[in-house]
Amino acid sequence: RATTAFVAAATYAPTLADSGILIIFNHANSNLTLPSINSTGYEGVQFTVFNNTGSAINAQIAVQNSATINGGAASSSDDIASYKAATFIVTGNNTWARIG
């Protein structure tokens, strides 16, 4: 991995150029806003989130410009259990896929 971002009680908002970062949530109020994808050519951009908070995170992953995660709104696709990880990968214009 190119880098690791440790997120406390804040929102982390990487850019598409930050692809590959491992994002570790260390606080129950950690949040992630996935970047906007307004064109094709970014397929494969990815971010992995590891929940190190000790409790499940719910509705703490957001997207810009009404993008979807696995075909739905971000809030219905982003729960990550305690000490588990999920990878979010660009699959097309304004489309993210959640793996894990």
C-alpha positions in Angstrom: 0.0 0.0 0.0 1.2 3.5 -0.8 0.0 4.9 2.4 -2.2 4.4 5.5 -4.7 7.1 6.8 -5.7 6.9 10.4 -9.1 8.6 10.9 -10.2 9.8 14.3 -13.5 11.7 14.9 -13.3 13.4 11.5 -14.2 13.0 7.8 -11.6 11.8 5.5 -12.1 12.7 1.8 -9.4 11.3 -0.5 -9.1 12.2 -4.2 -9.0 9.7 -7.1 -5.3 10.2 -7.2 -5.1 8.8 -3.6 -6.1 5.3 -4.9 -4.8 2.4 -2.9 -4.8 4.0 0.5 -5.7 1.9 3.5 -8.1 3.9 5.7 -8.3 2.9 9.3 -11.2 4.1 11.3 -10.0 4.6 14.9 -13.1 6.3 16.4 -16.8 5.7 16.4 -17.3 9.1 14.6 -14.8 8.4 11.8 -16.3 9.1 8.3 -15.2 8.6 4.7 -16.4 10.5 1.6 -15.5 8.7 -1.6 -14.5 11.0 -4.4 -16.5 12.0 -7.4 -16.2 10.0 -10.6 -17.6 12.1 -13.4 -16.1 10.3 -16.3 -14.9 6.9 -17.4 -11.2 5.8 -17.2 -11.0 5.6 -13.4 -12.0 1.9 -13.2 -9.9 0.2 -10.6 -9.4 3.2 -8.3 -9.9 1.7 -4.8 -9.9 2.4 -1.1 -9.9 -0.1 1.7 -11.5 0.8 5.0 -10.7 -1.2 8.2 -13.0 -0.7 11.2 -10.8 -0.5 14.2 -13.4 1.2 16.4 -14.6 -1.8 18.4 -18.2 -1.4 17.2 -20.0 -1.6 13.8 -19.9 1.5 11.7 -23.2 2.4 10.1 -24.0 5.2 7.6 -20.4 6.6 7.8 -19.4 6.1 4.2 -20.6 8.8 1.8 -20.1 9.5 -1.9 -20.0 12.7 -3.9 -22.3 13.6 -6.8 -25.0 11.0 -6.1 -22.7 8.1 -7.0 -23.9 4.6 -6.0 -22.3 1.7 -4.1 -23.4 -1.7 -5.4 -26.3 0.0 -7.3 -27.8 1.7 -4.3 -27.5 4.8 -2.1 -24.3 4.9 0.0 -26.1 4.7 3.4 -27.6 1.3 2.6 -24.3 -0.1 1.4 -21.6 0.9 3.9 -22.0 -1.0 7.2 -18.7 -2.5 8.3 -18.6 -4.8 11.4 -16.0 -4.3 14.1 -12.5 -5.4 13.1 -13.6 -6.1 9.5 -12.7 -4.4 6.3 -14.4 -3.4 3.0 -12.8 -2.3 -0.2 -14.6 0.3 -2.4 -13.6 0.1 -6.1 -14.6 2.2 -9.1 -16.4 0.2 -11.7 -17.7 3.0 -14.0 -19.0 6.5 -14.1 -20.4 7.5 -10.7 -20.4 3.8 -9.7 -18.5 2.2 -6.8 -18.6 -1.5 -5.9 -18.2 -2.6 -2.3 -16.1 -5.8 -1.8 -16.1 -7.4 1.6 
